[in-house]
Amino acid sequence: MIVGVRDSQLYQSISSTYDTSRRADERVARRIHRAIGDAERVVNVGAGTGNYEPGDRSVTAVEPSSDMIAKRPPGSAPVVRAVAEALPFGSHRFDAAMASLTLHHWRDRRRGLAEMRRVARRQVLFLFDPVETYRFWAIEYWPAALALPSEQDVPSAADLGQVLDVVAIETVPVPIDCTDGFGAAFWGRPEAYLEPDVQQGMSWLAQLPDRELAAGAARLRADLDSGRWDERNGHLRQLTELDVGYRLVIAGS
Ligand SMILES: C[S@@+](CC[C@H](N)C(=O)[O-])C[C@H]1O[C@@H](n2cnc3c(N)ncnc32)[C@H](O)[C@@H]1O
């Protein structure tokens, strides 16, 4: 078995709505592609359905979940079923290794990062920095999410310097109309967090027990109905983008 039962069930469930709620955002994609630079051979680790894979390079995808692999659109890059912690490639096989919104799911993050470094001269990670993202207003409605295994000991962007030769950490502000429904993507559209497809497509909510998920949704709905959410956060609806802790970490050469 490549991934554990918990993981298999999680990605089976997340994959069911991934292609509708999780469409790569073009503005974020441009940032990732710029960071990949002139790399021709690219490995995309934790590739999922292929979001953010550059279409103009030679890409090899790595993904452990067969459910996510099954959702990759026809014509997407060839995919190898494997985990970041044991990349089935020789050293220096790629010019760049990319990983987007996946690091927090890895069982041994340090080992996965070391593997990215072994197989490619450049590493590019798009991730959330817990120091920032855990201040996001929605956590208040579902605080139990912080106890999930995927949220334990998540490295900060700066922590990656313990394994990689980090050359830049860039802030990636999230547009208010972001098309990729990742964890904090709906910072200015709170009603979205009440939609089952949105909840199902983001791991921090999809992993919660039904009762916990429903209780948080009921609290949010009550605050939206009473105007309390807008009293406290309504200014966010007027912004066009916000720093909610998403970072691009660029390492190597
Ligand atoms: C939130 S999805 C991100 C997918 C894609 N990179 C994207 O940006 O849409 C997280 C992905 O990480 C994968 N994953 C989980 N554990 C992993 C591991 N140990 N090594 C590599 N990928 C893993 C999951 O199967 C899932 O497809």
Ligand as a Chemical Component Dictionary entry (heavy atoms), coordinates in Angstrom:
data_LIG
# 
_chem_comp.id                   LIG 
_chem_comp.type                 NON-POLYMER 
_chem_comp.pdbx_formal_charge   0 
_chem_comp.three_letter_code    LIG 
# 
loop_
_chem_comp_atom.comp_id 
_chem_comp_atom.atom_id 
_chem_comp_atom.alt_atom_id 
_chem_comp_atom.type_symbol 
_chem_comp_atom.charge 
_chem_comp_atom.model_Cartn_x 
_chem_comp_atom.model_Cartn_y 
_chem_comp_atom.model_Cartn_z 
_chem_comp_atom.pdbx_ordinal 
LIG C1  C1  C 0  -4.190 19.482 -1.784 1  
LIG S1  S1  S 1  -3.608 18.305 -2.918 2  
LIG C2  C2  C 0  -2.594 19.320 -3.987 3  
LIG C3  C3  C 0  -2.523 18.767 -5.366 4  
LIG C4  C4  C 0  -1.848 19.676 -6.392 5  
LIG N1  N1  N 0  -0.429 19.808 -6.128 6  
LIG C5  C5  C 0  -2.504 21.027 -6.437 7  
LIG O1  O1  O 0  -1.834 22.051 -6.249 8  
LIG O2  O2  O -1 -3.715 21.077 -6.702 9  
LIG C6  C6  C 0  -2.410 17.433 -1.961 10 
LIG C7  C7  C 0  -1.845 16.255 -2.719 11 
LIG O3  O3  O 0  -0.737 15.709 -1.989 12 
LIG C8  C8  C 0  -0.749 14.311 -2.186 13 
LIG N2  N2  N 0  0.072  13.672 -1.135 14 
LIG C9  C9  C 0  -0.296 13.276 0.102  15 
LIG N3  N3  N 0  0.738  12.697 0.739  16 
LIG C10 C10 C 0  1.784  12.743 -0.117 17 
LIG C11 C11 C 0  3.145  12.300 -0.046 18 
LIG N4  N4  N 0  3.631  11.718 1.054  19 
LIG N5  N5  N 0  3.938  12.487 -1.122 20 
LIG C12 C12 C 0  3.458  13.094 -2.234 21 
LIG N6  N6  N 0  2.180  13.523 -2.353 22 
LIG C13 C13 C 0  1.356  13.363 -1.316 23 
LIG C14 C14 C 0  -2.216 13.962 -2.116 24 
LIG O4  O4  O 0  -2.498 12.690 -2.626 25 
LIG C15 C15 C 0  -2.848 15.107 -2.897 26 
LIG O5  O5  O 0  -2.985 14.807 -4.251 27 
# 
loop_
_chem_comp_bond.comp_id 
_chem_comp_bond.atom_id_1 
_chem_comp_bond.atom_id_2 
_chem_comp_bond.value_order 
_chem_comp_bond.pdbx_ordinal 
LIG C1  S1  SING 1  
LIG S1  C2  SING 2  
LIG S1  C6  SING 3  
LIG C2  C3  SING 4  
LIG C3  C4  SING 5  
LIG C4  N1  SING 6  
LIG C4  C5  SING 7  
LIG C5  O1  DOUB 8  
LIG C5  O2  SING 9  
LIG C6  C7  SING 10 
LIG C7  O3  SING 11 
LIG C7  C15 SING 12 
LIG O3  C8  SING 13 
LIG C8  N2  SING 14 
LIG C8  C14 SING 15 
LIG N2  C9  SING 16 
LIG N2  C13 SING 17 
LIG C9  N3  DOUB 18 
LIG N3  C10 SING 19 
LIG C10 C11 SING 20 
LIG C10 C13 DOUB 21 
LIG C11 N4  SING 22 
LIG C11 N5  DOUB 23 
LIG N5  C12 SING 24 
LIG C12 N6  DOUB 25 
LIG N6  C13 SING 26 
LIG C14 O4  SING 27 
LIG C14 C15 SING 28 
LIG C15 O5  SING 29 
# 
